[in-house]
Amino acid sequence: MDSHDRSPAEHLLLASFLTIFALLITFPESCFSAEFTFDMSEVEKKPYSFSGYLESKLLLFGLDQETALYRLRFYDQNEGNTTHEFDLRAQLDLGYQHGLFEVFVQPDILYTDSYRESGMTSKLLQSYFAIRPWTPLSVYVGKRSVKWGKGYAWNPVGFIERAKDPNDPDLAREGYVLLGLDWTKSFDGALKTITLSPVLLPVHEKVNADFGQVDQVNVAGKLYLLLFDTDIDLMCLVGESKADRFGADISKNLTSNFEVHGEAAVIDGFKKKRIDAVGQVTERAYDAASYLLGLRYLTAVDTTYILEFYHNEAGFDPRQMMDYYSYVDSGYQQFLLTGDTALWNQATSFGGAYGGQNPMRQYLYLRVSQKDTFGILYLTPALSWIQNFSDDSFFVSPEIIYKGFTNREFQLKCGILSGEEDTEYGEKQNNYKTELRIRYYF
Amino acid sequence: MKENKKILIVILVALSLAAWTSASAQAIDGAKLLMEVDRNLNPDSYESYKKLINIEPDGSKKEFVLFTIKKGKDKVAALFISPASEKGRSTLRLGENMWLYLPNVGKPIRITSLQSVVGGVFNNSDILRVDYSEEYNVESVEDTGDEYILYLKAKAKTASYDKLTMWADKARKLPKKIKCLTEKDMLIKTIYFKDVKDFGGGIIRPAVIETDSPLYQGFRSVMIFAGIKTRQFEDEVFSLTFMSELDSLRARGAD
């Protein structure tokens, strides 16, 4: 049953379930004891570990029926002005450590009830075996999330990871199956640390198939230096699955409350496919550079500012985006007139490239968060703003997080999308989004 | 008459010499004293467990337990053991460089010393304390009889506090209280060292550190120490790649 078919009674049932879930996980704990005690039995270590979180999330989407991406998704149905989604998620961290060996498995189980689907899905975010024969060397094999780069919202040098969602950058992401190692050497002097991290990434029909061309083994690597109190990384990815790419990043604390960072990458012979207003597909190869400049600043009253500018030559320019939206519009008109979905299917096949996260060329990200607001410890309101400089559309997201109860986290988040016709945020299917998230850690 | 003059000169010279020698003996070597305080607080290389408690004005509290290791003057790392919401987080400090590793984020990110990974009154530099002598120069020392008052000035802009005033027990050479100040002498927080305890292995130091701040009226944060013991580490343990594996040191320690 689609969520929009639900009766008011079912909505009430769903709301009741959420309330009960919230009450259960926030059942008052004994947190007012006056004495401070610390016994070593509290820190006893076991070889096995079992932890993770349960999450309940209710989302409300405000739909804009005049936009290209709404038509692309809902061309043959009427979803009305709003739709919602309910998610129940369990993310588990299962570990076993014995001497030099470690096994780690991180399954993610999600029950979703939305206009698209209703049901349970599961995947392994990570599942690897690691050995550290001596302190400077660690070798691992299996599915692992290897994250590169210093950017908060974007990582142009994240060559062997799945794309980050700038609206929720801290979200765990599924890794790739890899064979890799980290070798570290420390020194006294200006150069304090050097770490070499080579990685082999195979791509096969059943392994890492979404990474790129199959039946290839790709080689990636990162060299890290802590030089003059500055983090410096040099990285590369070469192989046949994707175009070769090379990058670097840097990060440094200038004062006790001010950090600056940057990333730069070049994709050698990047192949960009685009579709014009009449549906003609062309492909062009060129060297695409991208870079990110950012800072993190903490004021005396505990306000944190994160500001990042992202330039991506692999992205589309406004003209190219406009062509795509025109094509979607043509397809929609054809469907209305004839019921023919041929144009439609082609437009949909490009939906990921044009309708994905930040497909254009220049963005600014600003996040302002205020710790312990109104004298309430662990209450953090924040405002995130993504400005598309290429077409002047933007996404603004106020949120409030409360972590005052041990192992419980509450988040209320809104997102407002704004832009003219034929702009990125102006043509998204939603014009707002509201999200209530309750998380219980165990 | 001539003889008397000679005697007078000899007496004057002797008196001057005596006065100079006495003054020298009483002058306190502030830098040396601060290093002694550092060594009495912690061995050069050690592991320990800390419980951090943030207490709100209504008495409610939130606790964090950390496993901490330190080597030399300026290498510190800490792993969150509890609560479950923080488990697996780790922090690393190499001099004025600080990083935070969040398991979900999957990579270390640079943090600044004025931030606080746990909220409350303690900031990152309080939690990842390096030797005071590494961050501060001694500008002057006052001897009040049963305690020393050390006036400290930050060596670099990256230090969390511009100035510290430290009251140290004269006999034990351990801090009793530290006032953390801005460049313009505005009080940021006061740190109290309490409950001096014998941890074994010759480590006798305060087991409890408390702090309050005029910027957080009514709030208090407490740090309780347990299991402090001398332990040697390889330098590579204090590296970004090891941040996700700090727990393995606990296993090895227990073996």
Chai-1 contact restraints between the chains, C-beta under 6 A:
chainA,res_idxA,chainB,res_idxB,connection_type,confidence,min_distance_angstrom,max_distance_angstrom,comment,restraint_id
A,C31,B,S60,contact,1.0,0.0,6.0,A-B,restraint_1
A,C31,B,K61,contact,1.0,0.0,6.0,A-B,restraint_2
A,F32,B,G59,contact,1.0,0.0,6.0,A-B,restraint_3
A,F32,B,S60,contact,1.0,0.0,6.0,A-B,restraint_4
A,F36,B,I53,contact,1.0,0.0,6.0,A-B,restraint_5
A,F36,B,V222,contact,1.0,0.0,6.0,A-B,restraint_6
A,F36,B,I224,contact,1.0,0.0,6.0,A-B,restraint_7
A,F38,B,K51,contact,1.0,0.0,6.0,A-B,restraint_8
A,F38,B,I224,contact,1.0,0.0,6.0,A-B,restraint_9
A,F38,B,A226,contact,1.0,0.0,6.0,A-B,restraint_10
A,M40,B,A226,contact,1.0,0.0,6.0,A-B,restraint_11
A,M40,B,G227,contact,1.0,0.0,6.0,A-B,restraint_12
A,V43,B,Y49,contact,1.0,0.0,6.0,A-B,restraint_13
A,V43,B,I81,contact,1.0,0.0,6.0,A-B,restraint_14
A,K45,B,R250,contact,1.0,0.0,6.0,A-B,restraint_15
A,K45,B,A254,contact,1.0,0.0,6.0,A-B,restraint_16
A,S51,B,A84,contact,1.0,0.0,6.0,A-B,restraint_17
A,S51,B,K87,contact,1.0,0.0,6.0,A-B,restraint_18
A,Q97,B,A251,contact,1.0,0.0,6.0,A-B,restraint_19
A,T135,B,E234,contact,1.0,0.0,6.0,A-B,restraint_20
A,T135,B,E236,contact,1.0,0.0,6.0,A-B,restraint_21
A,P136,B,E236,contact,1.0,0.0,6.0,A-B,restraint_22
A,S145,B,G106,contact,1.0,0.0,6.0,A-B,restraint_23
A,K147,B,G106,contact,1.0,0.0,6.0,A-B,restraint_24
A,K147,B,K107,contact,1.0,0.0,6.0,A-B,restraint_25
A,D170,B,N104,contact,1.0,0.0,6.0,A-B,restraint_26
A,D170,B,V105,contact,1.0,0.0,6.0,A-B,restraint_27
A,A172,B,N104,contact,1.0,0.0,6.0,A-B,restraint_28
A,D182,B,T241,contact,1.0,0.0,6.0,A-B,restraint_29
A,T184,B,E236,contact,1.0,0.0,6.0,A-B,restraint_30
A,T184,B,S239,contact,1.0,0.0,6.0,A-B,restraint_31
A,T184,B,T241,contact,1.0,0.0,6.0,A-B,restraint_32
A,S186,B,D235,contact,1.0,0.0,6.0,A-B,restraint_33
A,S186,B,E236,contact,1.0,0.0,6.0,A-B,restraint_34
A,T193,B,S239,contact,1.0,0.0,6.0,A-B,restraint_35
A,T195,B,T241,contact,1.0,0.0,6.0,A-B,restraint_36
A,D229,B,N97,contact,1.0,0.0,6.0,A-B,restraint_37
A,S251,B,R110,contact,1.0,0.0,6.0,A-B,restraint_38
A,N253,B,T112,contact,1.0,0.0,6.0,A-B,restraint_39
A,N253,B,T158,contact,1.0,0.0,6.0,A-B,restraint_40
A,T255,B,K157,contact,1.0,0.0,6.0,A-B,restraint_41
A,T255,B,T158,contact,1.0,0.0,6.0,A-B,restraint_42
A,S256,B,T112,contact,1.0,0.0,6.0,A-B,restraint_43
A,S256,B,S113,contact,1.0,0.0,6.0,A-B,restraint_44
A,S256,B,L114,contact,1.0,0.0,6.0,A-B,restraint_45
A,S256,B,T158,contact,1.0,0.0,6.0,A-B,restraint_46
A,S256,B,S160,contact,1.0,0.0,6.0,A-B,restraint_47
A,N257,B,T112,contact,1.0,0.0,6.0,A-B,restraint_48
A,N257,B,L114,contact,1.0,0.0,6.0,A-B,restraint_49
A,E259,B,R110,contact,1.0,0.0,6.0,A-B,restraint_50
A,E259,B,T112,contact,1.0,0.0,6.0,A-B,restraint_51
A,L298,B,T112,contact,1.0,0.0,6.0,A-B,restraint_52
A,L298,B,L114,contact,1.0,0.0,6.0,A-B,restraint_53
A,L298,B,Q115,contact,1.0,0.0,6.0,A-B,restraint_54
A,L377,B,E56,contact,1.0,0.0,6.0,A-B,restraint_55
A,L377,B,G119,contact,1.0,0.0,6.0,A-B,restraint_56
A,Y378,B,G119,contact,1.0,0.0,6.0,A-B,restraint_57
A,T406,B,K62,contact,1.0,0.0,6.0,A-B,restraint_58
A,T406,B,P83,contact,1.0,0.0,6.0,A-B,restraint_59
A,N407,B,P83,contact,1.0,0.0,6.0,A-B,restraint_60
A,N407,B,A84,contact,1.0,0.0,6.0,A-B,restraint_61
A,N407,B,S85,contact,1.0,0.0,6.0,A-B,restraint_62
A,Y441,B,A84,contact,1.0,0.0,6.0,A-B,restraint_63
A,Y441,B,S85,contact,1.0,0.0,6.0,A-B,restraint_64
A,F442,B,A84,contact,1.0,0.0,6.0,A-B,restraint_65
